């Protein structure tokens, strides 16, 4: 009888552990905790993703995120798409003679065992020709990232005002 209760207790712990792991791996929820902001596709782990709320009537903004490559081979981010914008471009912001300039990029290399941060003031994804889907903070937007080896990875990204993003 005691063995049966022990077996049931172990099974319950495994079930709870499995549910916690599923929350960690499955696409993000609206909660503001690190585990709810992960997307895993093969060796690629995408985290800390957000879209900056556009200023006023601006029809462009940026997507920021971190990409970790847990694999043994380099990976390349080759592009992005979203129904919320006419097009998306990989960009890098540089500062030359105290003037910020954006430069288009063909790919972003994610080294084996490494991590790349797409962040304000650096590499980012420009979303140009915004439509009504990307209206304001609190919205969630479907985004597809394209990788050379992993292929397409689609997930929802929250739109945040820049002040909230500092705590994201």
N, C-alpha and C positions, 0 to 999 in steps of 0.2 A: 504494500500500500504506500509506504514512504517513497519507494522508487518511482511509483506512478506520479506522485505529487512533485518529486524532484524533476522528473521528465517534463511535466507540464510547466513547471517554473522555468526550466531551461528553454523550452519552446517559446514561452511568452517573452523571455528576454531576447531571443533571436528575432522574433517578430517585431518587437519594438526597435531593436537595433537595425533591422532591415528597413523599417519605415523611416528611421532617422537618416539612414544612408540614401534612401530614395529621395528625400527632401534635399539632400546635399547635391545629388547628381542631376536631378530633373530641372528643367528650365525655371527661371526665377519667378518668385511670387512678389506680392507688393510689400512684403515685410522688409524692414530695413535692417537685416542682419546679413553677415557675410555669406552664410550658407545658402541663402535664398537668391544670391546673385552670381551663380555659377552655371555655366553651360559646358558640358563635356562632350567632345566628339573625337573618339579615338584617343590619340596622344595630346590633343589640343584642349586646353582649359581656358575658357573665356570668363573674365570676372570684371567687377567694378565698372560695368557699362552704364552709360547715361548719355542722353542727348541734351545739349544746352538749349533752354527755352530761347527762341529767337527774340531779339530786341525789337519792340514795336511791330512795324509792318515788314520787317526784313524777310526776305524770301530765301534766306540761307542760314545755316547754323552748322554745328559740328557734333560729331559722335566721338566719344572717348571710351576707352576700355583698356584692359590688360589682357595679354595673350601669353599663356605659358605653354611651352612645348615639352612635354614629359617624355618624348620619344628620343631615340638614338640618332635620328637624322634631322637635318634642318628642314624647316617648312617655310613657305612664303605665303603671306596674305597678298592676294592678287587683285582684290576688288570688293565692292559692296554694292548692294541694291536695297531699295526700300520703296514701297508704294507711296510713302509720304513725301517723296522728292522726285523731281524730274531725273536727276542723276546724282551719283555719289563718286567722289574722287579721293584718292589717298593723297595727303599733303603733308609737308613738313614746314614748320615755321622756323625761320632763322632770323637772327638779329645781326645786321650788317651796318656799321656806322650809326648805331642807335636807331636804325629803321627796321621794323619788322617786315619780313617778306615771306610770302607763302610760295612754295615750290611744289609742283605736282610730282608724284612718285609713281613708278610703275608697279613696284612691289615693296613689301616690308618683310625683311628676313626675320624669322623667329628661330634662333639657333637651338640645336638639340640641347635639351636640359636647361634652356634659358627662358627668359621672359622679356617681353617688350611692352612698354606702357605707351598708349596713345593718350596724350594728356594736353591740356591747354598750354600753349607756348612751345609745342613740339610737334611730333607726328600726330595726325588726327585724320578723321574722315569727314570731308566737307559734304554736306547735304545741300544741294542747290536746286532752286525751283520748287520750294516747299508748297504743298497743297494744304487743304483744310484739315487733313488727318493730324498734322503736327501743329496744333493750335496753341497749346499752353501747357504749363507745368501740370503734372498729374496724368497726362495722357500716356499711353503706351503705344509704341510703334514697332511694327514687324520689320526686322532687318535680316538680310541674308549676307553673310560674309563668304567670300570665295577664297579657297586655299588651293595651292598647286597640287598637293598630295591628298589632303583630307576631303577635298570637294566642298560642297556648299553646306553651311551651317546656318539655320534659321532660328531666330528667337525674338522675344519681345524685349524692347528697351524702353525704360521710363524716360520721360521728358522732365527735367528738373530745372528750377530756376537756379542761377549760379550760386546764390547764398546757400541753398539746401545742398547743392552738389559738394560743397566744401566738407559737409558732414557725411557724405555718401561713402 
